[in-house]
Amino acid sequence: MPLVLDEALPLLPRLRRHARLLCGDHARADDLLQDTLERAARKGALFHADPGPTRQDALRNWLLTLMHRLYLNQRRDAREALHDSLDEDDTSQPLIEEPQQRVALRLDLERALAALPPAAREILLLVCVEELSYQDAAHVLDVPVGTVMSRLSRARERLRLSMDGAAPGRAPLRVVK
Amino acid sequence: MTPDDIDFDESTLHAYVDGQLPPERAARVADWLLRHPRAAQQVLGWREQRESLKALHREWLDEPVPPSLTAALRPAPNEAAQAANAPRFPRAWAAATLLAVGLGAGAAGGWGGHAWWYAKQETAMTAAAEAAARAAGRDPSIPEYVRDAAIAHAVYQPEKRHPVEVGADQSDHLIQWLSKRLGHPLYVPVLRDYGWKLVGGRLLPAGDDATVGATVGAALARAQFMYENEAGERFTLYVSTGASSPEAPVAFRLMRRVEAGQTTRSLYWIDGRLAYALSGGFDEQRLRVLADLVHARIGMIARASSSATPSPTPSPAPSP
Protein backbone atom coordinates (compact mmCIF):
# COMPACT_ATOMS: atom_id res chain seq x y z
CA MET A 1 0.00 0.00 0.00
CA PRO A 2 1.61 3.28 -1.08
CA LEU A 3 1.97 6.40 0.98
CA VAL A 4 -0.87 8.65 1.98
CA LEU A 5 0.79 11.89 2.88
CA ASP A 6 -1.47 12.63 5.82
CA GLU A 7 0.04 9.62 7.47
CA ALA A 8 3.32 11.44 7.75
CA LEU A 9 1.85 14.41 9.64
CA PRO A 10 2.08 12.93 13.13
CA LEU A 11 5.72 12.09 12.47
CA LEU A 12 6.74 15.65 11.72
CA PRO A 13 7.58 16.92 15.23
CA ARG A 14 9.83 13.94 15.77
CA LEU A 15 11.49 14.27 12.37
CA ARG A 16 11.98 17.95 12.99
CA ARG A 17 13.80 17.35 16.25
CA HIS A 18 15.86 14.69 14.53
CA ALA A 19 16.87 17.14 11.80
CA ARG A 20 17.72 19.83 14.33
CA LEU A 21 19.94 17.56 16.36
CA LEU A 22 21.52 16.29 13.18
CA CYS A 23 22.23 19.73 11.68
CA GLY A 24 22.73 21.66 14.91
CA ASP A 25 20.98 24.59 13.28
CA HIS A 26 17.26 25.26 13.16
CA ALA A 27 17.03 26.93 9.77
CA ARG A 28 19.15 24.32 8.08
CA ALA A 29 17.19 21.58 9.81
CA ASP A 30 13.90 22.89 8.47
CA ASP A 31 15.41 23.08 5.00
CA LEU A 32 16.52 19.49 5.29
CA LEU A 33 13.12 18.39 6.51
CA GLN A 34 11.39 20.33 3.76
CA ASP A 35 13.58 18.68 1.12
CA THR A 36 12.86 15.32 2.70
CA LEU A 37 9.11 15.83 2.65
CA GLU A 38 9.10 17.15 -0.91
CA ARG A 39 11.00 14.11 -1.99
CA ALA A 40 8.60 11.91 -0.07
CA ALA A 41 5.66 13.59 -1.79
CA ARG A 42 7.22 12.95 -5.17
CA LYS A 43 8.24 9.38 -4.45
CA GLY A 44 5.23 8.47 -2.35
CA ALA A 45 4.24 5.72 -4.75
CA LEU A 46 7.52 3.97 -3.97
CA PHE A 47 6.63 3.49 -0.35
CA HIS A 48 4.96 0.20 0.33
CA ALA A 49 3.99 -1.22 3.65
CA ASP A 50 1.08 -3.24 4.87
CA PRO A 51 -1.51 -1.48 6.97
CA GLY A 52 -1.23 -2.23 10.65
CA PRO A 53 0.92 -1.33 13.60
CA THR A 54 4.23 -1.71 11.76
CA ARG A 55 3.22 0.65 8.98
CA GLN A 56 3.98 3.78 10.96
CA ASP A 57 7.43 2.49 11.87
CA ALA A 58 8.07 1.62 8.25
CA LEU A 59 7.04 5.09 7.18
CA ARG A 60 9.27 6.71 9.80
CA ASN A 61 12.21 4.58 8.67
CA TRP A 62 11.58 5.43 5.06
CA LEU A 63 11.46 9.16 5.79
CA LEU A 64 14.60 8.90 7.89
CA THR A 65 16.28 7.11 5.02
CA LEU A 66 15.38 9.95 2.66
CA MET A 67 16.57 12.50 5.17
CA HIS A 68 19.91 10.87 5.83
CA ARG A 69 20.53 10.42 2.12
CA LEU A 70 19.92 14.13 1.58
CA TYR A 71 22.11 14.95 4.55
CA LEU A 72 24.90 12.87 3.06
CA ASN A 73 24.52 14.69 -0.26
CA GLN A 74 24.66 18.04 1.51
CA ARG A 75 27.87 17.06 3.22
CA ARG A 76 29.37 16.00 -0.08
CA ASP A 77 28.36 19.27 -1.70
CA ALA A 78 29.65 21.27 1.22
CA ARG A 79 32.94 19.46 1.18
CA GLU A 80 33.33 20.29 -2.48
CA ALA A 81 32.37 23.93 -2.03
CA LEU A 82 34.34 24.66 1.06
CA HIS A 83 36.32 22.55 3.42
CA ASP A 84 34.51 21.63 6.54
CA SER A 85 31.68 24.11 6.66
CA LEU A 86 29.52 21.76 8.64
CA ASP A 87 30.39 22.15 12.26
CA GLU A 88 31.03 25.86 12.37
CA ASP A 89 27.64 26.85 13.67
CA ASP A 90 27.35 27.62 17.30
CA THR A 91 23.67 28.16 17.68
CA SER A 92 22.64 29.08 21.16
CA GLN A 93 19.18 28.03 22.16
CA PRO A 94 17.06 30.21 24.41
CA LEU A 95 17.29 28.87 27.91
CA ILE A 96 14.14 27.99 29.70
CA GLU A 97 14.42 28.24 33.44
CA GLU A 98 15.73 24.90 34.51
CA PRO A 99 17.90 23.77 37.35
CA GLN A 100 21.42 24.95 36.69
CA GLN A 101 22.79 21.45 36.68
CA ARG A 102 20.45 20.25 34.02
CA VAL A 103 21.10 23.20 31.75
CA ALA A 104 24.83 22.71 32.14
CA LEU A 105 24.55 19.03 31.40
CA ARG A 106 22.31 19.57 28.42
CA LEU A 107 24.50 22.25 26.94
CA ASP A 108 27.50 19.99 27.35
CA LEU A 109 25.69 17.14 25.71
CA GLU A 110 24.39 19.29 22.91
CA ARG A 111 27.80 20.77 22.23
CA ALA A 112 29.52 17.44 22.44
CA LEU A 113 26.99 15.95 20.07
CA ALA A 114 27.35 18.79 17.60
CA ALA A 115 31.13 18.45 17.69
CA LEU A 116 31.07 14.77 16.75
CA PRO A 117 31.81 13.72 13.18
CA PRO A 118 28.51 13.52 11.28
CA ALA A 119 28.64 9.74 10.96
CA ALA A 120 28.91 9.38 14.73
CA ARG A 121 26.07 11.82 15.32
CA GLU A 122 23.87 10.01 12.83
CA ILE A 123 24.26 6.65 14.49
CA LEU A 124 23.67 7.97 18.00
CA LEU A 125 20.54 9.79 16.92
CA LEU A 126 19.11 6.81 15.11
CA VAL A 127 19.86 4.24 17.80
CA CYS A 128 19.58 6.22 21.02
CA VAL A 129 17.07 8.96 20.22
CA GLU A 130 14.84 7.28 17.64
CA GLU A 131 15.42 3.86 19.16
CA LEU A 132 15.82 2.10 15.85
CA SER A 133 17.02 -1.48 15.82
CA TYR A 134 20.55 -2.00 14.52
CA GLN A 135 19.01 -3.62 11.46
CA ASP A 136 16.80 -0.61 10.74
CA ALA A 137 19.63 1.83 11.38
CA ALA A 138 21.79 -0.12 8.93
CA HIS A 139 19.01 0.16 6.41
CA VAL A 140 18.55 3.90 6.88
CA LEU A 141 22.26 4.56 6.52
CA ASP A 142 22.71 1.97 3.80
CA VAL A 143 25.62 0.29 5.56
CA PRO A 144 26.10 -3.26 6.92
CA VAL A 145 24.99 -4.00 10.48
CA GLY A 146 28.61 -4.56 11.46
CA THR A 147 29.37 -0.98 10.49
CA VAL A 148 26.49 0.22 12.63
CA MET A 149 27.94 -1.63 15.60
CA SER A 150 31.48 -0.36 15.16
CA ARG A 151 30.34 3.21 14.53
CA LEU A 152 28.10 3.10 17.55
CA SER A 153 30.86 1.83 19.78
CA ARG A 154 33.24 4.54 18.59
CA ALA A 155 30.59 7.24 18.79
CA ARG A 156 29.74 6.36 22.39
CA GLU A 157 33.36 6.50 23.37
CA ARG A 158 33.94 9.82 21.61
CA LEU A 159 30.89 11.37 23.18
CA ARG A 160 31.90 10.10 26.61
CA LEU A 161 35.41 11.50 26.22
CA SER A 162 34.21 14.90 25.11
CA MET A 163 31.69 15.04 27.95
CA ASP A 164 34.39 14.14 30.46
CA GLY A 165 36.58 16.80 28.94
CA ALA A 166 33.80 19.33 29.32
CA ALA A 167 33.19 18.47 32.95
CA PRO A 168 35.89 20.71 34.50
CA GLY A 169 34.43 23.69 32.67
CA ARG A 170 31.03 23.04 34.08
CA ALA A 171 29.55 25.43 36.61
CA PRO A 172 30.70 24.48 40.09
CA LEU A 173 28.17 22.83 42.33
CA ARG A 174 26.18 25.47 44.06
CA VAL A 175 25.82 25.12 47.79
CA VAL A 176 22.40 26.18 48.88
CA LYS A 177 21.62 27.90 52.17
CA MET B 1 21.50 -22.92 34.05
CA THR B 2 23.48 -19.79 33.41
CA PRO B 3 27.13 -20.51 32.73
CA ASP B 4 29.20 -18.17 34.86
CA ASP B 5 32.45 -18.46 33.01
CA ILE B 6 31.57 -16.98 29.64
CA ASP B 7 32.33 -13.35 29.14
CA PHE B 8 30.20 -11.13 26.99
CA ASP B 9 31.89 -9.13 24.27
CA GLU B 10 31.51 -5.41 23.86
CA SER B 11 28.99 -5.55 21.05
CA THR B 12 26.74 -7.74 23.18
CA LEU B 13 26.91 -5.16 25.96
CA HIS B 14 26.00 -2.39 23.51
CA ALA B 15 23.11 -4.48 22.27
CA TYR B 16 22.05 -4.99 25.88
CA VAL B 17 22.01 -1.25 26.50
CA ASP B 18 20.04 -0.66 23.30
CA GLY B 19 17.49 -3.33 24.09
CA GLN B 20 18.40 -5.39 21.06
CA LEU B 21 18.88 -8.72 22.82
CA PRO B 22 16.25 -11.40 23.16
CA PRO B 23 14.90 -11.45 26.74
CA GLU B 24 16.68 -14.60 27.88
CA ARG B 25 20.03 -13.33 26.70
CA ALA B 26 19.42 -9.91 28.20
CA ALA B 27 18.68 -11.58 31.52
CA ARG B 28 21.93 -13.52 31.35
CA VAL B 29 23.86 -10.33 30.60
CA ALA B 30 22.13 -8.59 33.52
CA ASP B 31 23.14 -11.37 35.89
CA TRP B 32 26.66 -11.40 34.55
CA LEU B 33 26.92 -7.64 35.09
CA LEU B 34 26.12 -8.07 38.76
CA ARG B 35 29.32 -10.04 39.11
CA HIS B 36 31.39 -7.75 36.91
CA PRO B 37 31.25 -4.27 38.40
CA ARG B 38 33.69 -2.75 35.94
CA ALA B 39 31.67 -3.81 32.95
CA ALA B 40 28.51 -2.84 34.81
CA GLN B 41 29.87 0.63 35.36
CA GLN B 42 30.59 1.00 31.66
CA VAL B 43 27.14 -0.28 30.79
CA LEU B 44 25.55 2.15 33.24
CA GLY B 45 27.52 4.95 31.60
CA TRP B 46 26.28 4.00 28.16
CA ARG B 47 22.78 3.71 29.44
CA GLU B 48 22.99 7.09 31.06
CA GLN B 49 24.30 8.56 27.82
CA ARG B 50 21.49 6.92 25.88
CA GLU B 51 18.86 8.23 28.26
CA SER B 52 20.16 11.77 28.22
CA LEU B 53 20.30 11.73 24.41
CA LYS B 54 16.76 10.43 24.32
CA ALA B 55 15.66 13.25 26.59
CA LEU B 56 17.51 15.93 24.66
CA HIS B 57 15.12 18.68 23.59
CA ARG B 58 12.00 16.69 24.17
CA GLU B 59 10.26 20.06 24.41
CA TRP B 60 10.77 20.51 20.67
CA LEU B 61 8.25 17.76 20.09
CA ASP B 62 5.53 20.06 21.38
CA GLU B 63 6.32 22.86 18.98
CA PRO B 64 3.77 23.38 16.24
CA VAL B 65 5.09 22.44 12.83
CA PRO B 66 5.04 25.44 10.47
CA PRO B 67 2.56 25.22 7.57
CA SER B 68 5.41 25.53 5.06
CA LEU B 69 6.59 22.10 6.16
CA THR B 70 3.23 20.42 6.12
CA ALA B 71 2.61 22.00 2.72
CA ALA B 72 5.74 20.28 1.43
CA LEU B 73 3.87 17.01 1.79
CA ARG B 74 1.22 18.02 -0.72
CA PRO B 75 2.22 17.25 -4.27
CA ALA B 76 1.96 20.02 -6.87
CA PRO B 77 -1.43 20.06 -8.70
CA ASN B 78 -0.26 18.34 -11.90
CA GLU B 79 1.50 15.67 -9.91
CA ALA B 80 -1.65 15.20 -7.89
CA ALA B 81 -3.52 14.52 -11.09
CA GLN B 82 -0.98 11.87 -12.00
CA ALA B 83 -1.19 10.40 -8.57
CA ALA B 84 -4.94 10.07 -9.01
CA ASN B 85 -4.27 7.22 -11.43
CA ALA B 86 -2.28 5.35 -8.84
CA PRO B 87 -4.20 2.99 -6.55
CA ARG B 88 -5.69 5.10 -3.79
CA PHE B 89 -5.60 4.51 -0.14
CA PRO B 90 -9.14 4.60 1.22
CA ARG B 91 -9.79 8.02 2.66
CA ALA B 92 -11.81 6.67 5.55
CA TRP B 93 -8.97 4.44 6.63
CA ALA B 94 -6.55 7.33 6.57
CA ALA B 95 -8.92 9.44 8.62
CA ALA B 96 -9.22 6.65 11.14
CA THR B 97 -5.43 6.40 11.38
CA LEU B 98 -5.14 10.10 11.96
CA LEU B 99 -7.82 10.01 14.60
CA ALA B 100 -6.14 7.18 16.46
CA VAL B 101 -2.84 8.97 16.16
CA GLY B 102 -4.35 12.20 17.43
CA LEU B 103 -5.74 10.47 20.49
CA GLY B 104 -2.35 8.98 21.14
CA ALA B 105 -0.76 12.39 21.00
CA GLY B 106 -3.08 13.64 23.68
CA ALA B 107 -2.46 10.70 25.94
CA ALA B 108 1.22 10.22 25.51
CA GLY B 109 2.85 13.29 23.99
CA GLY B 110 6.30 12.34 22.84
CA TRP B 111 6.64 10.72 19.45
CA GLY B 112 4.10 12.95 17.80
CA GLY B 113 2.09 10.34 19.63
CA HIS B 114 0.63 7.04 18.68
CA ALA B 115 -1.36 5.24 21.26
CA TRP B 116 -0.72 1.96 19.55
CA TRP B 117 2.97 2.54 19.53
CA TYR B 118 3.07 2.93 23.27
CA ALA B 119 0.60 0.16 23.80
CA LYS B 120 2.62 -2.14 21.60
CA GLN B 121 5.86 -1.22 23.26
CA GLU B 122 4.47 -1.49 26.74
CA THR B 123 2.99 -4.91 26.15
CA ALA B 124 6.19 -6.04 24.51
CA MET B 125 8.29 -4.62 27.31
CA THR B 126 6.19 -6.16 30.02
CA ALA B 127 6.22 -9.49 28.25
CA ALA B 128 9.95 -9.24 27.67
CA ALA B 129 10.63 -8.28 31.25
CA GLU B 130 8.58 -11.15 32.56
CA ALA B 131 10.15 -13.60 30.17
CA ALA B 132 13.58 -12.32 31.14
CA ALA B 133 12.70 -12.64 34.78
CA ARG B 134 11.48 -16.18 34.39
CA ALA B 135 14.43 -17.14 32.25
CA ALA B 136 16.75 -16.01 34.99
CA GLY B 137 14.70 -17.87 37.56
CA ARG B 138 13.45 -14.68 39.12
CA ASP B 139 10.13 -13.66 40.40
CA PRO B 140 8.63 -11.35 37.75
CA SER B 141 6.70 -9.59 40.49
CA ILE B 142 9.94 -8.00 41.69
CA PRO B 143 10.05 -4.52 40.16
CA GLU B 144 12.91 -3.88 37.79
CA TYR B 145 14.08 -0.89 39.78
CA VAL B 146 14.97 -3.22 42.64
CA ARG B 147 17.34 -5.06 40.32
CA ASP B 148 18.77 -1.75 39.17
CA ALA B 149 19.22 -0.84 42.80
CA ALA B 150 21.10 -4.07 43.46
CA ILE B 151 23.33 -3.47 40.43
CA ALA B 152 24.01 0.11 41.47
CA HIS B 153 24.79 -1.09 44.98
CA ALA B 154 27.21 -3.71 43.66
CA VAL B 155 28.91 -1.11 41.47
CA TYR B 156 29.36 1.74 43.91
CA GLN B 157 29.49 0.09 47.32
CA PRO B 158 33.10 -1.15 46.95
CA GLU B 159 34.24 2.16 45.47
CA LYS B 160 37.05 3.65 47.55
CA ARG B 161 37.73 7.02 45.98
CA HIS B 162 34.46 7.97 44.31
CA PRO B 163 31.66 6.20 46.14
CA VAL B 164 29.36 9.18 45.62
CA GLU B 165 28.92 12.07 43.24
CA VAL B 166 28.17 14.73 45.82
CA GLY B 167 29.40 14.27 49.36
CA ALA B 168 27.48 14.61 52.59
CA ASP B 169 29.36 17.85 53.31
CA GLN B 170 26.99 19.38 50.77
CA SER B 171 23.96 17.44 51.88
CA ASP B 172 21.54 20.34 51.46
CA HIS B 173 22.63 20.84 47.92
CA LEU B 174 22.63 17.10 47.29
CA ILE B 175 19.07 16.65 48.42
CA GLN B 176 17.81 19.69 46.58
CA TRP B 177 19.56 18.71 43.38
CA LEU B 178 18.35 15.12 43.39
CA SER B 179 14.85 16.20 44.35
CA LYS B 180 14.78 18.46 41.30
CA ARG B 181 16.07 15.77 39.01
CA LEU B 182 13.55 13.23 40.26
CA GLY B 183 10.79 15.80 40.25
CA HIS B 184 9.76 14.96 43.79
CA PRO B 185 11.01 16.09 47.20
CA LEU B 186 13.36 13.50 48.63
CA TYR B 187 13.97 12.95 52.30
CA VAL B 188 17.27 11.66 53.50
CA PRO B 189 17.28 10.54 57.10
CA VAL B 190 20.09 11.38 59.49
CA LEU B 191 21.12 8.14 61.17
CA ARG B 192 24.17 9.34 63.05
CA ASP B 193 22.67 8.28 66.37
CA TYR B 194 22.44 4.77 65.02
CA GLY B 195 26.05 4.64 63.94
CA TRP B 196 25.47 5.38 60.25
CA LYS B 197 26.72 8.48 58.57
CA LEU B 198 25.71 9.67 55.14
CA VAL B 199 28.55 9.40 52.63
CA GLY B 200 26.64 11.23 49.91
CA GLY B 201 24.62 10.43 46.85
CA ARG B 202 24.50 10.21 43.14
CA LEU B 203 22.16 10.56 40.21
CA LEU B 204 21.50 7.40 38.21
CA PRO B 205 19.57 6.74 35.00
CA ALA B 206 16.34 4.82 35.11
CA GLY B 207 16.22 1.56 33.23
CA ASP B 208 13.48 0.53 30.84
CA ASP B 209 11.10 -0.20 33.60
CA ALA B 210 8.29 -2.39 32.46
CA THR B 211 7.38 -3.96 35.74
CA VAL B 212 6.81 -0.89 37.85
CA GLY B 213 3.42 0.29 36.78
CA ALA B 214 4.86 1.00 33.31
CA THR B 215 4.42 4.70 33.70
CA VAL B 216 5.34 6.52 30.54
CA GLY B 217 5.74 9.85 32.30
CA ALA B 218 8.06 8.53 35.00
CA ALA B 219 11.24 10.47 35.65
CA LEU B 220 14.34 9.22 33.94
CA ALA B 221 16.41 9.93 36.98
CA ARG B 222 16.99 7.83 40.06
CA ALA B 223 18.89 8.65 43.20
CA GLN B 224 21.23 6.59 45.30
CA PHE B 225 22.29 7.56 48.80
CA MET B 226 25.10 5.78 50.56
CA TYR B 227 25.62 5.33 54.30
CA GLU B 228 28.64 4.00 56.11
CA ASN B 229 29.42 2.97 59.68
CA GLU B 230 32.61 2.99 61.76
CA ALA B 231 33.44 -0.52 60.62
CA GLY B 232 33.36 0.61 56.99
CA GLU B 233 30.18 -1.30 56.22
CA ARG B 234 27.89 0.37 53.74
CA PHE B 235 24.32 0.28 52.65
CA THR B 236 22.60 2.18 49.87
CA LEU B 237 19.17 3.68 49.65
CA TYR B 238 17.88 3.79 46.10
CA VAL B 239 14.94 6.00 45.18
CA SER B 240 12.80 5.84 42.08
CA THR B 241 9.78 7.93 41.11
CA GLY B 242 6.69 7.23 39.09
CA ALA B 243 6.32 3.84 40.68
CA SER B 244 2.95 4.14 42.32
CA SER B 245 1.44 0.94 41.06
CA PRO B 246 -1.92 -0.02 42.46
CA GLU B 247 -0.51 -3.27 43.79
CA ALA B 248 2.25 -1.39 45.59
CA PRO B 249 3.57 -3.30 48.54
CA VAL B 250 2.88 -1.44 51.72
CA ALA B 251 5.06 -3.85 53.65
CA PHE B 252 8.71 -4.44 52.97
CA ARG B 253 9.63 -7.11 50.49
CA LEU B 254 12.94 -8.82 50.23
CA MET B 255 15.07 -9.65 47.24
CA ARG B 256 18.19 -11.65 47.80
CA ARG B 257 21.04 -12.13 45.39
CA VAL B 258 23.94 -14.45 45.96
CA GLU B 259 26.80 -13.98 43.56
CA ALA B 260 30.32 -15.27 43.92
CA GLY B 261 29.78 -15.85 47.62
CA GLN B 262 28.59 -12.27 48.07
CA THR B 263 25.07 -11.85 49.26
CA THR B 264 23.29 -8.60 48.57
CA ARG B 265 19.86 -8.23 50.02
CA SER B 266 17.47 -5.51 49.03
CA LEU B 267 14.39 -4.60 50.96
CA TYR B 268 12.01 -2.55 48.92
CA TRP B 269 8.83 -0.67 49.53
CA ILE B 270 6.70 1.97 47.91
CA ASP B 271 5.56 5.10 49.63
CA GLY B 272 3.28 7.27 47.56
CA ARG B 273 5.05 8.22 44.36
CA LEU B 274 8.45 7.13 45.59
CA ALA B 275 9.78 3.62 45.44
CA TYR B 276 12.67 2.72 47.70
CA ALA B 277 15.16 -0.11 47.77
CA LEU B 278 17.59 -0.49 50.61
CA SER B 279 20.52 -2.73 49.72
CA GLY B 280 23.31 -4.11 51.80
CA GLY B 281 25.41 -7.17 52.40
CA PHE B 282 23.80 -7.87 55.78
CA ASP B 283 21.58 -10.60 57.07
CA GLU B 284 17.88 -10.17 56.69
CA GLN B 285 17.16 -9.26 60.26
CA ARG B 286 19.69 -6.45 60.33
CA LEU B 287 18.47 -5.14 57.02
CA ARG B 288 14.88 -5.16 58.26
CA VAL B 289 15.85 -3.15 61.31
CA LEU B 290 17.58 -0.64 59.07
CA ALA B 291 14.70 -0.46 56.62
CA ASP B 292 12.23 0.07 59.45
CA LEU B 293 14.38 2.85 60.74
CA VAL B 294 14.89 4.50 57.37
CA HIS B 295 11.23 4.23 56.50
CA ALA B 296 10.11 5.69 59.81
CA ARG B 297 12.62 8.53 59.64
CA ILE B 298 11.62 9.42 56.08
CA GLY B 299 8.01 9.56 57.22
CA MET B 300 8.95 11.87 60.07
CA ILE B 301 10.90 14.27 57.88
CA ALA B 302 8.19 14.24 55.23
CA ARG B 303 5.52 15.11 57.77
CA ALA B 304 7.65 17.78 59.39
CA SER B 305 8.57 19.42 56.10
CA SER B 306 5.04 19.30 54.68
CA SER B 307 3.75 21.12 57.74
CA ALA B 308 6.65 23.58 57.85
CA THR B 309 7.61 24.44 54.28
CA PRO B 310 5.40 23.02 51.58
CA SER B 311 7.41 23.36 48.41
CA PRO B 312 4.64 23.74 45.78
CA THR B 313 2.79 26.56 47.52
CA PRO B 314 4.71 29.61 48.71
CA SER B 315 4.88 29.80 52.44
CA PRO B 316 6.23 32.53 54.69
CA ALA B 317 8.41 30.11 56.69
CA PRO B 318 11.96 31.45 56.28
CA SER B 319 14.87 29.10 56.59
CA PRO B 320 17.12 30.04 59.45
HADDOCK unambig.tbl for C-alpha pairs under 7 A between the chains (distance, minus, plus):
assign (segid A and resid 4 and name CA) (segid B and resid 89 and name CA) 6.64 0.50 0.50
assign (segid A and resid 5 and name CA) (segid B and resid 73 and name CA) 6.07 0.50 0.50
assign (segid A and resid 7 and name CA) (segid B and resid 98 and name CA) 6.87 0.50 0.50
assign (segid A and resid 10 and name CA) (segid B and resid 112 and name CA) 5.09 0.50 0.50
assign (segid A and resid 10 and name CA) (segid B and resid 113 and name CA) 7.00 0.50 0.50
assign (segid A and resid 11 and name CA) (segid B and resid 112 and name CA) 5.64 0.50 0.50
assign (segid A and resid 13 and name CA) (segid B and resid 61 and name CA) 4.98 0.50 0.50
assign (segid A and resid 13 and name CA) (segid B and resid 65 and name CA) 6.52 0.50 0.50
assign (segid A and resid 13 and name CA) (segid B and resid 112 and name CA) 5.87 0.50 0.50
assign (segid A and resid 14 and name CA) (segid B and resid 61 and name CA) 5.98 0.50 0.50
assign (segid A and resid 14 and name CA) (segid B and resid 111 and name CA) 5.84 0.50 0.50
assign (segid A and resid 14 and name CA) (segid B and resid 112 and name CA) 6.17 0.50 0.50
assign (segid A and resid 17 and name CA) (segid B and resid 60 and name CA) 6.21 0.50 0.50
assign (segid A and resid 17 and name CA) (segid B and resid 61 and name CA) 6.75 0.50 0.50
assign (segid A and resid 34 and name CA) (segid B and resid 69 and name CA) 5.66 0.50 0.50
assign (segid A and resid 34 and name CA) (segid B and resid 72 and name CA) 6.12 0.50 0.50
assign (segid A and resid 37 and name CA) (segid B and resid 72 and name CA) 5.71 0.50 0.50
assign (segid A and resid 37 and name CA) (segid B and resid 73 and name CA) 5.44 0.50 0.50
assign (segid A and resid 38 and name CA) (segid B and resid 72 and name CA) 5.15 0.50 0.50
assign (segid A and resid 38 and name CA) (segid B and resid 73 and name CA) 5.88 0.50 0.50
assign (segid A and resid 41 and name CA) (segid B and resid 73 and name CA) 5.26 0.50 0.50
assign (segid A and resid 41 and name CA) (segid B and resid 74 and name CA) 6.36 0.50 0.50
assign (segid A and resid 41 and name CA) (segid B and resid 75 and name CA) 5.60 0.50 0.50
assign (segid A and resid 42 and name CA) (segid B and resid 75 and name CA) 6.66 0.50 0.50
assign (segid A and resid 53 and name CA) (segid B and resid 116 and name CA) 7.00 0.50 0.50
assign (segid A and resid 128 and name CA) (segid B and resid 50 and name CA) 5.27 0.50 0.50
assign (segid A and resid 128 and name CA) (segid B and resid 53 and name CA) 6.51 0.50 0.50
assign (segid A and resid 128 and name CA) (segid B and resid 54 and name CA) 6.05 0.50 0.50
assign (segid A and resid 129 and name CA) (segid B and resid 53 and name CA) 5.97 0.50 0.50
assign (segid A and resid 129 and name CA) (segid B and resid 54 and name CA) 4.37 0.50 0.50
assign (segid A and resid 133 and name CA) (segid B and resid 20 and name CA) 6.68 0.50 0.50
assign (segid A and resid 149 and name CA) (segid B and resid 11 and name CA) 6.79 0.50 0.50
assign (segid A and resid 174 and name CA) (segid B and resid 173 and name CA) 6.99 0.50 0.50
assign (segid A and resid 175 and name CA) (segid B and resid 170 and name CA) 6.57 0.50 0.50
assign (segid A and resid 175 and name CA) (segid B and resid 173 and name CA) 5.33 0.50 0.50
assign (segid A and resid 176 and name CA) (segid B and resid 172 and name CA) 6.44 0.50 0.50
assign (segid A and resid 176 and name CA) (segid B and resid 173 and name CA) 5.42 0.50 0.50
